[in-house]
Amino acid sequence: MKWSFKLGEFAGIGVYVHATFFLLIVWLVAASWLHGQGAAAAAISVLFMLVIFACVVLHEFGHALAARKFGIKTRDITLLPIGGVARLERMPREPLQELWVALAGPLVNVAIAAGLFTWLLFTAALGPGQGMSVTGGPFLLRVLAANVFLVVFNMIPAFPMDGGRVLRALLATRLDYTRATQIAAVLGQGIALLFGFAGIFGGNPMLLFIALFVWIGAEQESSLTQIRSALGGIPVARAMVTDFRTVSPDDPLEHAVELILTGSQQDFPVVSAGAVVGVLTRTDLFRALANQGGNARVEAVMKREFQVVDPAEMLEGVFARLQECECRTLPVVRQGRLEGIVTMDNVGEFLAIQAALAGRKRAWA
C-alpha cells in the first residue's frame, strides 16, 4: 500500500503503518492540549492508542495465522487510522475454513479481554467504568473495554467486518457461495442504512462514516464475488488478447510512443530472442520521456521483475493477480513462448460479452 512504512516482520508477514495513522496521534495530542490536560496526559493518551493498535495487530495476525493453516499466505498487515488490514492472497472458498479465518481475529480480542478481566479481578482493581474515555479512566480497564468494543464492532453481520464473512460462511454451508454473498451484502447494506439514519437524527457524524464504510464494503464484496463466479472455470486462452505488439530492449522509446498512438495497447511485453525479458508500462514510458527523452532505450525503462500466466490458468485467479500486483498487463506464456497478453480491460470486456450472451439466452428461453 502506498504511503506505508514497514514496522517489522513476524512469522514472515510484514507489518506496515500508513502515513495517515500519524494524523490520529496528532489528533490525540491536540485533544489533550485543548482540554488543558498537559503533556503527561497527552503521552498517556498516545500510549493507550498505541496499545489498542497493538491489539489490532494481534487481531490481524489471528486472521493471518488461521489462514496459513489452510494454505493461504498473507502478503502484509497495514495499520490505518480506522484499524488494520491483513491482505490475504485469497479468501477460503470452503465455508468452514472462511468461518474459522473470520472468527480468529475477534477471538484474539476475546482472549485479551478475558486475560485483563482475570488480572483486574484478582488484583481487586476491577472498578466501575464510569467516566472512561480515550483520555481518562483506569488504563487497563480502558484497554479491556476497547477490546470488547473491537469484538462487538467486528462481529456486526456486514461486510467488510468479520461478522459479514461469518454470516456468509454460515449461509454458504446451505446455499451457493455467490447467493450467500448477495444475502450477506444486502443485510449489511440494511444495517448501513440504520447506522445512517441513527447518525442523521442523532447528530453523530461517526455513525454516518461507519454507514458509508459498511455500504461500500458490502457493494464491493458482492461485485467481486459475482465477477469471480462469472470467471470461474474459464481458461485465460479464451479471453487473452492475441493481436498485440511487442518491443525490443534496443528500441527507442519513440517506437513505443508510435505504437500507443496507432493502437489501443497501453503496456508492451519486451521480447529478446523470442523470450519475454520485461514489460514496458505506459506509466514508466511517460515518466522516462519526461526525464530522458524519446531516444532513451526500452531496456533502461522496462520492468525486469514481472509476472506471467499460462494459457491454461483460470481467469478467476488471473483476475485476482491483476488486482493484487498493481499491474495492468500480464504476458501469457506457454513453454517460454509468448502467446498473448491479458489486461484488466480485456477481462472486463470478456465479462460484458458473457453477460450479453447470457441475456440473449434468457430472452430466447
C-alpha positions as CSV (number, residue, x, y, z in Angstrom):
1,M,0.0,0.0,0.0
2,K,1.4,3.4,-0.9
3,W,2.5,5.8,1.8
4,S,3.1,2.9,4.2
5,F,6.2,2.4,6.3
6,K,7.4,-1.0,7.5
7,L,7.5,-1.5,11.2
8,G,8.8,-5.0,11.3
9,E,8.1,-8.6,10.4
10,F,6.7,-11.6,12.3
11,A,6.2,-15.2,11.1
12,G,7.2,-14.0,7.6
13,I,4.5,-11.3,7.5
14,G,5.5,-7.7,7.2
15,V,3.7,-5.1,9.4
16,Y,3.3,-1.6,7.9
17,V,1.8,1.6,9.2
18,H,0.1,4.1,6.8
19,A,1.2,7.7,6.9
20,T,-2.3,8.8,7.8
21,F,-2.0,6.8,11.1
22,F,0.1,9.7,12.4
23,L,-2.8,12.1,12.0
24,L,-4.5,10.1,14.7
25,I,-1.6,10.7,17.1
26,V,-1.6,14.4,16.3
27,W,-5.4,14.5,17.0
28,L,-4.9,12.8,20.4
29,V,-2.2,15.3,21.4
30,A,-4.3,18.2,20.2
31,A,-7.4,16.9,22.1
32,S,-5.4,16.7,25.3
33,W,-3.9,20.1,24.8
34,L,-7.3,21.7,24.1
35,H,-8.7,20.1,27.3
36,G,-5.9,21.6,29.3
37,Q,-4.6,18.2,30.4
38,G,-0.9,18.8,29.9
39,A,1.9,16.8,28.3
40,A,1.7,13.8,30.7
41,A,-2.0,13.2,29.9
42,A,-1.3,13.5,26.2
43,A,1.5,11.0,26.5
44,I,-0.8,8.5,28.3
45,S,-3.5,9.0,25.6
46,V,-0.9,8.3,22.9
47,L,0.3,5.2,24.8
48,F,-3.2,4.0,25.2
49,M,-3.9,4.3,21.4
50,L,-0.6,2.5,20.6
51,V,-1.6,-0.4,23.0
52,I,-5.0,-0.6,21.3
53,F,-3.4,-0.7,17.9
54,A,-1.1,-3.4,19.2
55,C,-4.3,-5.4,20.0
56,V,-5.4,-4.6,16.4
57,V,-2.2,-6.1,15.0
58,L,-2.7,-9.2,17.1
59,H,-6.3,-9.4,15.8
60,E,-5.0,-9.3,12.2
61,F,-2.4,-11.9,13.0
62,G,-5.2,-14.1,14.2
63,H,-6.7,-14.0,10.7
64,A,-3.3,-14.4,9.1
65,L,-2.2,-17.5,11.1
66,A,-5.6,-19.1,10.8
67,A,-5.4,-18.6,7.0
68,R,-1.9,-20.1,7.0
69,K,-3.3,-23.3,8.5
70,F,-5.4,-23.7,5.3
71,G,-2.5,-23.0,3.0
72,I,-3.3,-19.3,2.4
73,K,-0.5,-16.8,2.7
74,T,-0.8,-13.2,4.0
75,R,1.0,-10.6,2.0
76,D,1.2,-8.0,4.8
77,I,-0.7,-6.2,7.6
78,T,-1.2,-2.5,7.4
79,L,-2.3,-0.2,10.2
80,L,-4.7,2.6,9.3
81,P,-6.4,5.2,11.5
82,I,-9.6,3.1,11.2
83,G,-8.0,-0.2,12.1
84,G,-5.9,-2.8,10.5
85,V,-6.0,-4.7,7.2
86,A,-4.5,-8.2,6.6
87,R,-4.0,-8.8,2.9
88,L,-4.6,-12.5,2.3
89,E,-3.7,-13.9,-1.0
90,R,-7.3,-15.2,-1.3
91,M,-10.2,-15.9,1.0
92,P,-11.0,-19.6,1.6
93,R,-13.8,-20.9,-0.6
94,E,-14.7,-23.7,1.9
95,P,-17.3,-22.2,4.2
96,L,-16.0,-23.7,7.4
97,Q,-12.4,-22.5,6.6
98,E,-13.7,-19.0,6.0
99,L,-15.7,-19.2,9.2
100,W,-12.5,-20.0,11.2
101,V,-10.4,-17.4,9.5
102,A,-13.1,-14.7,10.1
103,L,-13.5,-15.7,13.8
104,A,-9.8,-16.0,14.5
105,G,-9.4,-12.2,14.8
106,P,-12.2,-11.4,17.2
107,L,-11.2,-14.5,19.3
108,V,-7.8,-12.9,19.8
109,N,-9.5,-9.8,21.3
110,V,-11.8,-12.1,23.4
111,A,-8.6,-13.7,24.8
112,I,-7.0,-10.3,25.6
113,A,-10.2,-9.0,27.3
114,A,-10.6,-12.2,29.3
115,G,-6.9,-12.0,30.4
116,L,-7.3,-8.4,31.5
117,F,-10.6,-9.1,33.3
118,T,-9.0,-12.0,35.2
119,W,-6.0,-9.9,36.2
120,L,-8.1,-6.9,37.3
121,L,-10.5,-9.3,39.2
122,F,-7.7,-11.0,41.2
123,T,-5.9,-7.7,41.9
124,A,-9.1,-6.1,43.1
125,A,-8.6,-3.4,40.5
126,L,-11.8,-4.0,38.7
127,G,-14.0,-1.0,39.3
128,P,-16.9,0.8,37.7
129,G,-16.3,2.2,34.2
130,Q,-18.0,5.5,34.7
131,G,-16.1,8.5,33.2
132,M,-13.9,6.3,31.0
133,S,-12.8,7.8,27.7
134,V,-9.8,7.8,25.4
135,T,-8.1,10.3,27.7
136,G,-9.4,9.3,31.1
137,G,-10.1,6.4,33.4
138,P,-8.1,3.4,34.7
139,F,-5.6,2.4,31.9
140,L,-6.1,-1.4,31.9
141,L,-9.9,-1.1,32.3
142,R,-9.9,1.1,29.2
143,V,-7.9,-1.4,27.3
144,L,-10.3,-4.2,28.3
145,A,-13.3,-2.1,27.2
146,A,-11.6,-1.3,23.9
147,N,-11.1,-5.0,23.2
148,V,-14.7,-5.7,24.0
149,F,-15.7,-2.9,21.6
150,L,-13.4,-4.4,18.9
151,V,-15.2,-7.8,19.2
152,V,-18.7,-6.3,19.1
153,F,-17.9,-3.9,16.2
154,N,-16.1,-6.6,14.1
155,M,-19.0,-9.1,14.6
156,I,-21.6,-6.8,13.1
157,P,-23.0,-9.0,10.3
158,A,-22.0,-6.7,7.5
159,F,-19.0,-6.5,5.1
160,P,-16.2,-5.7,5.3
161,M,-16.3,-6.6,9.1
162,D,-15.6,-10.1,10.2
163,G,-19.3,-10.6,11.1
164,G,-20.2,-10.3,7.4
165,R,-17.8,-13.1,6.5
166,V,-19.0,-15.2,9.4
167,L,-22.6,-14.8,8.1
168,R,-21.6,-15.5,4.5
169,A,-19.7,-18.7,5.7
170,L,-22.7,-19.9,7.6
171,L,-25.1,-19.2,4.7
172,A,-22.7,-20.9,2.3
173,T,-23.0,-24.2,4.2
174,R,-26.5,-24.3,2.8
175,L,-26.5,-22.0,-0.3
176,D,-24.4,-21.3,-3.3
177,Y,-21.4,-19.1,-2.4
178,T,-22.5,-16.2,-4.7
179,R,-26.0,-16.3,-3.4
180,A,-24.7,-16.4,0.2
181,T,-22.6,-13.3,-0.5
182,Q,-25.5,-11.4,-2.0
183,I,-27.7,-12.1,1.0
184,A,-25.0,-11.1,3.4
185,A,-24.3,-7.9,1.4
186,V,-28.0,-6.9,1.3
187,L,-28.2,-7.4,5.1
188,G,-25.1,-5.4,5.5
189,Q,-26.5,-2.5,3.5
190,G,-29.6,-2.6,5.5
191,I,-27.5,-2.2,8.7
192,A,-25.7,0.6,7.0
193,L,-29.0,2.4,6.4
194,L,-29.9,2.0,10.1
195,F,-26.5,3.5,11.1
196,G,-27.0,6.3,8.6
197,F,-30.5,7.2,10.0
198,A,-29.1,7.0,13.5
199,G,-26.3,9.3,12.6
200,I,-28.5,11.8,10.9
201,F,-31.2,12.0,13.6
202,G,-28.8,11.6,16.4
203,G,-26.3,14.1,15.2
204,N,-23.5,11.6,15.2
205,P,-21.1,12.0,12.2
206,M,-19.1,8.9,13.2
207,L,-22.2,6.7,12.6
208,L,-22.6,8.3,9.2
209,F,-19.0,7.5,8.4
210,I,-19.5,3.9,9.6
211,A,-22.7,3.6,7.4
212,L,-20.8,4.7,4.3
213,F,-17.9,2.4,5.1
214,V,-20.3,-0.6,5.5
215,W,-22.3,0.3,2.4
216,I,-19.3,0.5,0.2
217,G,-17.7,-2.7,1.7
218,A,-20.9,-4.7,1.1
219,E,-21.2,-3.4,-2.5
220,Q,-17.6,-4.2,-3.3
221,E,-17.8,-7.7,-1.8
222,S,-20.9,-8.5,-3.7
223,S,-19.5,-7.2,-7.0
224,L,-16.2,-9.0,-6.6
225,T,-17.8,-12.3,-5.8
226,Q,-20.1,-12.1,-8.8
227,I,-17.1,-11.4,-11.1
228,R,-15.1,-14.3,-9.7
229,S,-18.1,-16.6,-10.1
230,A,-18.5,-15.5,-13.7
231,L,-14.8,-16.1,-14.4
232,G,-14.7,-19.5,-12.7
233,G,-13.8,-22.4,-14.9
234,I,-12.8,-20.2,-17.9
235,P,-9.2,-20.5,-19.1
236,V,-7.1,-17.5,-19.9
237,A,-6.8,-18.7,-23.5
238,R,-10.4,-17.8,-24.1
239,A,-10.1,-14.2,-23.1
240,M,-6.5,-13.2,-23.8
241,V,-5.5,-10.6,-26.4
242,T,-3.8,-12.3,-29.3
243,D,-3.4,-9.3,-31.6
244,F,-0.8,-7.3,-29.7
245,R,2.5,-5.5,-30.2
246,T,5.9,-6.1,-28.6
247,V,9.0,-4.0,-28.3
248,S,12.7,-4.9,-28.2
249,P,15.1,-3.8,-25.4
250,D,17.1,-1.9,-28.0
251,D,14.1,0.0,-29.3
252,P,14.0,3.8,-28.6
253,L,11.1,5.0,-26.5
254,E,9.8,6.9,-29.6
255,H,8.9,3.5,-31.1
256,A,6.7,2.6,-28.1
257,V,5.0,6.1,-28.4
258,E,4.2,5.3,-32.1
259,L,2.6,2.0,-31.0
260,I,0.5,3.7,-28.4
261,L,-0.7,6.4,-30.8
262,T,-1.6,3.9,-33.6
263,G,-3.4,1.4,-31.4
264,S,-5.2,0.9,-28.0
265,Q,-2.5,-1.1,-26.3
266,Q,-1.0,0.6,-23.2
267,D,1.7,-1.8,-22.0
268,F,4.1,-3.8,-24.1
269,P,5.9,-7.1,-23.5
270,V,9.7,-6.6,-24.1
271,V,10.9,-9.6,-26.2
272,S,14.5,-10.5,-27.0
273,A,15.5,-13.7,-28.9
274,G,11.9,-14.9,-28.7
275,A,11.7,-14.7,-24.9
276,V,9.9,-12.2,-22.7
277,V,12.6,-10.2,-20.7
278,G,10.5,-7.4,-19.4
279,V,7.3,-5.3,-19.6
280,L,7.2,-1.6,-20.6
281,T,4.3,0.1,-18.9
282,R,2.6,3.3,-20.0
283,T,3.4,5.0,-16.7
284,D,7.1,4.1,-16.9
285,L,7.2,5.2,-20.5
286,F,5.8,8.6,-19.9
287,R,8.0,9.2,-16.8
288,A,11.1,8.3,-18.9
289,L,10.0,10.5,-21.8
290,A,9.8,13.5,-19.4
291,N,13.2,12.7,-17.8
292,Q,15.3,11.1,-20.6
293,G,13.6,11.9,-23.9
294,G,12.4,9.7,-26.8
295,N,15.9,8.5,-27.7
296,A,16.3,6.5,-24.5
297,R,16.2,2.7,-24.9
298,V,13.5,0.5,-23.7
299,E,15.9,-1.7,-21.7
300,A,16.6,1.3,-19.4
301,V,12.9,1.7,-18.5
302,M,11.3,-1.7,-18.7
303,K,10.3,-3.6,-15.6
304,R,12.6,-6.6,-15.3
305,E,10.6,-8.2,-12.5
306,F,7.1,-9.2,-13.8
307,Q,4.6,-12.0,-13.6
308,V,3.5,-14.2,-16.4
309,V,0.4,-16.5,-16.8
310,D,-0.2,-19.8,-18.6
311,P,-3.0,-20.0,-21.2
312,A,-4.5,-22.9,-19.2
313,E,-4.8,-20.9,-15.9
314,M,-8.3,-19.9,-14.8
315,L,-9.4,-16.3,-15.3
316,E,-10.7,-16.1,-11.8
317,G,-7.1,-16.5,-10.4
318,V,-5.6,-14.2,-13.0
319,F,-8.2,-11.5,-12.2
320,A,-7.1,-11.6,-8.6
321,R,-3.4,-11.4,-9.6
322,L,-4.1,-8.3,-11.8
323,Q,-5.8,-6.7,-8.8
324,E,-3.0,-7.6,-6.3
325,C,0.1,-7.0,-8.4
326,E,-0.8,-3.4,-9.2
327,C,-0.1,-4.0,-12.8
328,R,-2.3,-3.6,-15.9
329,T,-0.9,-6.3,-18.2
330,L,0.3,-9.8,-17.8
331,P,2.1,-11.7,-20.6
332,V,0.6,-15.1,-21.4
333,V,3.5,-17.6,-21.9
334,R,3.4,-21.3,-22.8
335,Q,6.7,-23.2,-22.6
336,G,8.7,-20.0,-23.0
337,R,6.8,-18.7,-26.0
338,L,4.7,-15.5,-25.8
339,E,1.1,-16.3,-26.9
340,G,-0.9,-13.2,-25.8
341,I,-1.5,-10.7,-23.1
342,V,-4.2,-10.3,-20.5
343,T,-5.3,-7.0,-19.1
344,M,-7.9,-5.8,-16.7
345,D,-9.7,-4.1,-19.6
346,N,-10.0,-7.1,-21.7
347,V,-11.2,-9.2,-18.8
348,G,-13.9,-6.6,-18.3
349,E,-14.8,-6.7,-22.0
350,F,-15.0,-10.5,-21.8
351,L,-17.3,-10.3,-18.8
352,A,-19.5,-7.8,-20.7
353,I,-19.7,-10.1,-23.7
354,Q,-20.6,-13.1,-21.5
355,A,-23.3,-11.1,-19.8
356,A,-24.8,-10.0,-23.1
357,L,-24.8,-13.6,-24.4
358,A,-26.4,-14.8,-21.1
359,G,-29.1,-12.1,-21.5
360,R,-29.8,-13.2,-25.1
361,K,-30.2,-16.8,-23.9
362,R,-32.7,-15.7,-21.2
363,A,-34.6,-13.7,-23.8
364,W,-35.0,-16.8,-26.0
365,A,-35.8,-19.1,-23.1
